[in-house]
């Protein structure tokens, strides 16, 4: 799957389910490129923290 800011938000529930019972403390991007700009991706990851889907 190609990484876009919208995919970060669309796939998080699948990732949480796959990693249960381990929480996602850090959402890290492993590729230096994507199909969205960095600002959009960072805003999507910040939204995951706000929704308490990632982070401590």
C-alpha positions in Angstrom: 0.0 0.0 0.0 1.2 3.5 -0.8 1.5 5.8 2.2 -0.7 8.8 2.1 -1.9 10.9 5.0 -5.4 9.6 4.6 -4.2 6.0 4.7 -2.6 6.6 8.1 -6.0 7.4 9.4 -7.8 4.6 7.5 -5.5 1.8 8.5 -4.8 2.6 12.1 -7.7 0.4 13.5 -6.3 -2.6 11.5 -2.9 -2.0 12.9 -4.2 -1.7 16.5 -6.1 -5.0 16.1 -3.0 -6.8 14.7 -0.8 -5.6 17.5 -3.3 -6.3 20.4 -2.5 -6.5 23.3 0.4 -4.2 22.6 -0.4 -0.5 22.3 1.2 1.7 19.6 3.3 4.1 21.6 5.2 5.5 18.5 3.9 5.7 15.0 7.1 5.9 12.9 7.4 6.4 9.1 10.1 4.2 7.7 10.2 5.6 4.2 11.5 9.1 3.5 8.9 9.5 0.7 5.2 9.2 0.4 2.4 10.5 -1.8 1.3 13.2 0.7 3.4 16.1 1.9 5.1 15.8 5.3 2.8 18.4 6.9 -0.3 16.4 6.0 1.3 13.2 7.3 2.3 14.8 10.6 -1.2 16.3 11.0 -2.7 12.8 10.5 -0.3 11.3 13.1 -1.1 14.1 15.5 -4.8 13.3 15.1 -4.1 9.7 16.1 -2.6 11.0 19.4 -5.6 13.3 19.9 -7.9 10.3 19.4 -5.8 8.3 21.8 -5.1 5.7 19.2 -1.3 6.1 19.5 1.0 7.6 22.1 1.3 7.1 25.8 
